[in-house]
Amino acid sequence: MAAERPRVLVADDDPSMRLLLRRTIEIANCQVVLADGGDAALAEAQRAPFDLVILDVMMPGLDGLEVCRRLRASSAVPILLLTALTTEEDIIRGLDAGADDYLAKPFSVGELLARVRACLRRARLNAEPPSPPVRTGRLSIDPGRRTATLDGMELDLTPTERRLLAYLARHLGRALTVEQLLSQVWGEGYSNDVRLIQVNISRLRNKIEPDRANPLYIQTLSGVGYLLARLPVVE
């Protein structure tokens, strides 16, 4: 029996953009449900589960960020934001709202398809058996429970931060290039998006480092990339 096609919810207040998004995403063999705003998107998400939600940020009424927050309160569904706002502060607001990824407007059909496939791939990987828990210093990472603790206190991490930290933990003490991190944590189509790494590494350091100016856990290797340091475990 053929596998069921992934269900994708798309919310945008622009009818021509909704049509473009539907036609493009259907190329990836997905079922597409359209919503003309944030309220409609929430209603659709409550009717049936989706494998991916795509939200335009700037919608009247409930904007994409607020819809993202409300969905994230009860669901781990991958969320992709479409936005014309691409400063670091804008990206951080989207991540804080619980988004997994963003795509800057204007974008090409190829870019959109790559992001859709990457988000669906990550969702499939999340359903696979997780790697074992890892401990280093005062930090514990448990991919199975999707949690990380510092000194026994659970860290408030976004889905993207959890994936990045889990991948670093899986390769504890090993240097990972920016290209490896983008490919393995985000997927195809991200090879040049260095800012994604920089923003998420910075946010992780804010949450786990005793002294952010002198990172103990997530170390930068000039000209190479990053590693999660192997430290003596502190009970």
Contacts in CASP RR format, 6 or more apart in sequence:
PFRMAT RR
TARGET T0000
AUTHOR 0000-0000-0000
METHOD contacts of the structure
MODEL  1
MAAERPRVLVADDDPSMRLLLRRTIEIANCQVVLADGGDAALAEAQRAPF
DLVILDVMMPGLDGLEVCRRLRASSAVPILLLTALTTEEDIIRGLDAGAD
DYLAKPFSVGELLARVRACLRRARLNAEPPSPPVRTGRLSIDPGRRTATL
DGMELDLTPTERRLLAYLARHLGRALTVEQLLSQVWGEGYSNDVRLIQVN
ISRLRNKIEPDRANPLYIQTLSGVGYLLARLPVVE
5 29 0 8 1.000
5 30 0 8 1.000
5 31 0 8 1.000
6 28 0 8 1.000
6 29 0 8 1.000
6 30 0 8 1.000
6 31 0 8 1.000
6 51 0 8 1.000
6 52 0 8 1.000
6 120 0 8 1.000
7 30 0 8 1.000
7 31 0 8 1.000
7 33 0 8 1.000
7 48 0 8 1.000
7 49 0 8 1.000
7 50 0 8 1.000
7 51 0 8 1.000
7 52 0 8 1.000
8 25 0 8 1.000
8 30 0 8 1.000
8 31 0 8 1.000
8 32 0 8 1.000
8 33 0 8 1.000
8 50 0 8 1.000
8 51 0 8 1.000
8 52 0 8 1.000
8 53 0 8 1.000
8 54 0 8 1.000
8 116 0 8 1.000
9 33 0 8 1.000
9 35 0 8 1.000
9 41 0 8 1.000
9 44 0 8 1.000
9 45 0 8 1.000
9 50 0 8 1.000
9 52 0 8 1.000
9 53 0 8 1.000
9 54 0 8 1.000
10 18 0 8 1.000
10 21 0 8 1.000
10 22 0 8 1.000
10 25 0 8 1.000
10 32 0 8 1.000
10 33 0 8 1.000
10 34 0 8 1.000
10 35 0 8 1.000
10 54 0 8 1.000
11 34 0 8 1.000
11 35 0 8 1.000
11 36 0 8 1.000
11 37 0 8 1.000
11 38 0 8 1.000
11 40 0 8 1.000
11 41 0 8 1.000
11 53 0 8 1.000
11 54 0 8 1.000
11 55 0 8 1.000
11 56 0 8 1.000
11 59 0 8 1.000
11 64 0 8 1.000
11 67 0 8 1.000
12 18 0 8 1.000
12 21 0 8 1.000
12 36 0 8 1.000
12 37 0 8 1.000
12 55 0 8 1.000
12 56 0 8 1.000
12 59 0 8 1.000
12 82 0 8 1.000
13 36 0 8 1.000
13 37 0 8 1.000
13 56 0 8 1.000
13 59 0 8 1.000
13 60 0 8 1.000
14 56 0 8 1.000
15 36 0 8 1.000
17 56 0 8 1.000
18 34 0 8 1.000
18 36 0 8 1.000
21 32 0 8 1.000
21 34 0 8 1.000
21 54 0 8 1.000
21 112 0 8 1.000
22 32 0 8 1.000
22 34 0 8 1.000
24 109 0 8 1.000
24 112 0 8 1.000
24 113 0 8 1.000
25 32 0 8 1.000
25 54 0 8 1.000
25 112 0 8 1.000
25 113 0 8 1.000
25 116 0 8 1.000
26 32 0 8 1.000
27 109 0 8 1.000
27 113 0 8 1.000
28 113 0 8 1.000
28 116 0 8 1.000
28 117 0 8 1.000
28 120 0 8 1.000
30 51 0 8 1.000
30 52 0 8 1.000
30 116 0 8 1.000
30 120 0 8 1.000
33 44 0 8 1.000
33 50 0 8 1.000
35 41 0 8 1.000
35 43 0 8 1.000
35 44 0 8 1.000
37 59 0 8 1.000
37 60 0 8 1.000
37 61 0 8 1.000
37 62 0 8 1.000
38 55 0 8 1.000
38 59 0 8 1.000
38 61 0 8 1.000
38 62 0 8 1.000
38 63 0 8 1.000
38 64 0 8 1.000
38 66 0 8 1.000
38 67 0 8 1.000
39 61 0 8 1.000
39 62 0 8 1.000
41 53 0 8 1.000
41 55 0 8 1.000
41 62 0 8 1.000
41 67 0 8 1.000
42 62 0 8 1.000
42 67 0 8 1.000
42 70 0 8 1.000
42 71 0 8 1.000
44 50 0 8 1.000
45 53 0 8 1.000
45 71 0 8 1.000
45 75 0 8 1.000
45 77 0 8 1.000
49 77 0 8 1.000
50 77 0 8 1.000
51 77 0 8 1.000
51 78 0 8 1.000
51 120 0 8 1.000
51 123 0 8 1.000
52 77 0 8 1.000
52 78 0 8 1.000
52 79 0 8 1.000
52 80 0 8 1.000
52 116 0 8 1.000
52 119 0 8 1.000
52 120 0 8 1.000
52 123 0 8 1.000
53 71 0 8 1.000
53 77 0 8 1.000
53 78 0 8 1.000
53 79 0 8 1.000
53 80 0 8 1.000
54 79 0 8 1.000
54 80 0 8 1.000
54 81 0 8 1.000
54 82 0 8 1.000
54 116 0 8 1.000
55 64 0 8 1.000
55 67 0 8 1.000
55 68 0 8 1.000
55 79 0 8 1.000
55 80 0 8 1.000
55 81 0 8 1.000
55 82 0 8 1.000
55 99 0 8 1.000
56 64 0 8 1.000
56 81 0 8 1.000
56 82 0 8 1.000
56 83 0 8 1.000
57 63 0 8 1.000
57 64 0 8 1.000
57 65 0 8 1.000
57 81 0 8 1.000
57 82 0 8 1.000
57 83 0 8 1.000
57 84 0 8 1.000
57 85 0 8 1.000
57 94 0 8 1.000
58 64 0 8 1.000
58 83 0 8 1.000
58 84 0 8 1.000
58 85 0 8 1.000
59 67 0 8 1.000
62 70 0 8 1.000
64 81 0 8 1.000
64 97 0 8 1.000
65 81 0 8 1.000
65 93 0 8 1.000
65 94 0 8 1.000
65 97 0 8 1.000
66 97 0 8 1.000
68 79 0 8 1.000
68 81 0 8 1.000
68 94 0 8 1.000
68 97 0 8 1.000
68 98 0 8 1.000
68 99 0 8 1.000
69 97 0 8 1.000
69 98 0 8 1.000
71 77 0 8 1.000
71 79 0 8 1.000
72 79 0 8 1.000
72 97 0 8 1.000
72 98 0 8 1.000
76 126 0 8 1.000
76 159 0 8 1.000
77 123 0 8 1.000
78 100 0 8 1.000
78 101 0 8 1.000
78 119 0 8 1.000
78 120 0 8 1.000
78 122 0 8 1.000
78 123 0 8 1.000
78 159 0 8 1.000
79 98 0 8 1.000
79 99 0 8 1.000
79 100 0 8 1.000
79 101 0 8 1.000
80 99 0 8 1.000
80 100 0 8 1.000
80 101 0 8 1.000
80 102 0 8 1.000
80 103 0 8 1.000
80 115 0 8 1.000
80 116 0 8 1.000
80 119 0 8 1.000
81 94 0 8 1.000
81 99 0 8 1.000
81 101 0 8 1.000
81 102 0 8 1.000
81 103 0 8 1.000
82 102 0 8 1.000
82 103 0 8 1.000
82 105 0 8 1.000
82 107 0 8 1.000
83 90 0 8 1.000
83 102 0 8 1.000
83 103 0 8 1.000
83 104 0 8 1.000
83 105 0 8 1.000
84 104 0 8 1.000
84 105 0 8 1.000
86 102 0 8 1.000
86 104 0 8 1.000
88 195 0 8 1.000
88 199 0 8 1.000
91 102 0 8 1.000
91 195 0 8 1.000
91 196 0 8 1.000
91 199 0 8 1.000
92 199 0 8 1.000
92 203 0 8 1.000
94 102 0 8 1.000
95 158 0 8 1.000
95 160 0 8 1.000
95 161 0 8 1.000
95 199 0 8 1.000
95 200 0 8 1.000
95 203 0 8 1.000
96 158 0 8 1.000
98 158 0 8 1.000
98 159 0 8 1.000
99 158 0 8 1.000
99 160 0 8 1.000
100 119 0 8 1.000
100 122 0 8 1.000
100 159 0 8 1.000
100 160 0 8 1.000
101 115 0 8 1.000
101 118 0 8 1.000
101 119 0 8 1.000
101 160 0 8 1.000
101 186 0 8 1.000
103 111 0 8 1.000
103 112 0 8 1.000
103 115 0 8 1.000
111 189 0 8 1.000
114 188 0 8 1.000
114 189 0 8 1.000
114 190 0 8 1.000
115 189 0 8 1.000
117 188 0 8 1.000
118 186 0 8 1.000
118 187 0 8 1.000
118 188 0 8 1.000
118 189 0 8 1.000
118 190 0 8 1.000
121 187 0 8 1.000
122 163 0 8 1.000
122 186 0 8 1.000
122 187 0 8 1.000
130 143 0 8 1.000
130 144 0 8 1.000
130 166 0 8 1.000
131 143 0 8 1.000
131 144 0 8 1.000
131 166 0 8 1.000
131 169 0 8 1.000
131 170 0 8 1.000
132 143 0 8 1.000
133 140 0 8 1.000
133 141 0 8 1.000
133 142 0 8 1.000
133 143 0 8 1.000
133 144 0 8 1.000
134 140 0 8 1.000
134 141 0 8 1.000
134 169 0 8 1.000
134 170 0 8 1.000
134 172 0 8 1.000
135 141 0 8 1.000
135 233 0 8 1.000
136 169 0 8 1.000
136 172 0 8 1.000
136 217 0 8 1.000
136 228 0 8 1.000
136 229 0 8 1.000
136 230 0 8 1.000
136 231 0 8 1.000
136 233 0 8 1.000
137 217 0 8 1.000
137 231 0 8 1.000
137 232 0 8 1.000
137 233 0 8 1.000
137 234 0 8 1.000
138 150 0 8 1.000
138 151 0 8 1.000
138 152 0 8 1.000
138 234 0 8 1.000
139 148 0 8 1.000
139 149 0 8 1.000
139 150 0 8 1.000
139 208 0 8 1.000
139 217 0 8 1.000
140 148 0 8 1.000
140 149 0 8 1.000
140 150 0 8 1.000
140 152 0 8 1.000
141 147 0 8 1.000
141 148 0 8 1.000
141 165 0 8 1.000
141 166 0 8 1.000
141 169 0 8 1.000
142 148 0 8 1.000
143 166 0 8 1.000
143 169 0 8 1.000
143 170 0 8 1.000
146 162 0 8 1.000
147 154 0 8 1.000
147 155 0 8 1.000
148 154 0 8 1.000
148 155 0 8 1.000
148 157 0 8 1.000
148 162 0 8 1.000
148 165 0 8 1.000
148 208 0 8 1.000
149 155 0 8 1.000
150 207 0 8 1.000
150 208 0 8 1.000
155 207 0 8 1.000
155 208 0 8 1.000
156 207 0 8 1.000
157 165 0 8 1.000
157 204 0 8 1.000
157 207 0 8 1.000
158 203 0 8 1.000
160 185 0 8 1.000
160 200 0 8 1.000
161 200 0 8 1.000
161 203 0 8 1.000
161 204 0 8 1.000
161 207 0 8 1.000
163 185 0 8 1.000
164 181 0 8 1.000
164 185 0 8 1.000
164 200 0 8 1.000
164 201 0 8 1.000
164 204 0 8 1.000
165 204 0 8 1.000
165 228 0 8 1.000
167 176 0 8 1.000
167 181 0 8 1.000
167 184 0 8 1.000
167 185 0 8 1.000
168 176 0 8 1.000
168 218 0 8 1.000
168 226 0 8 1.000
168 227 0 8 1.000
168 228 0 8 1.000
169 228 0 8 1.000
171 227 0 8 1.000
171 228 0 8 1.000
172 228 0 8 1.000
172 230 0 8 1.000
173 227 0 8 1.000
173 228 0 8 1.000
173 229 0 8 1.000
173 230 0 8 1.000
174 227 0 8 1.000
175 221 0 8 1.000
175 224 0 8 1.000
175 225 0 8 1.000
175 226 0 8 1.000
175 227 0 8 1.000
176 225 0 8 1.000
176 226 0 8 1.000
176 227 0 8 1.000
177 224 0 8 1.000
177 225 0 8 1.000
178 194 0 8 1.000
178 197 0 8 1.000
178 225 0 8 1.000
178 226 0 8 1.000
179 191 0 8 1.000
181 197 0 8 1.000
181 225 0 8 1.000
181 226 0 8 1.000
182 190 0 8 1.000
182 191 0 8 1.000
182 193 0 8 1.000
182 194 0 8 1.000
182 196 0 8 1.000
182 197 0 8 1.000
183 190 0 8 1.000
183 191 0 8 1.000
186 193 0 8 1.000
186 196 0 8 1.000
190 196 0 8 1.000
197 226 0 8 1.000
201 218 0 8 1.000
201 226 0 8 1.000
204 218 0 8 1.000
205 212 0 8 1.000
205 215 0 8 1.000
205 217 0 8 1.000
205 218 0 8 1.000
206 212 0 8 1.000
208 217 0 8 1.000
208 218 0 8 1.000
209 215 0 8 1.000
209 216 0 8 1.000
209 217 0 8 1.000
209 218 0 8 1.000
210 216 0 8 1.000
216 229 0 8 1.000
216 231 0 8 1.000
217 228 0 8 1.000
217 229 0 8 1.000
217 231 0 8 1.000
218 226 0 8 1.000
218 227 0 8 1.000
218 228 0 8 1.000
218 229 0 8 1.000
219 226 0 8 1.000
219 227 0 8 1.000
219 228 0 8 1.000
219 229 0 8 1.000
220 226 0 8 1.000
221 227 0 8 1.000
END
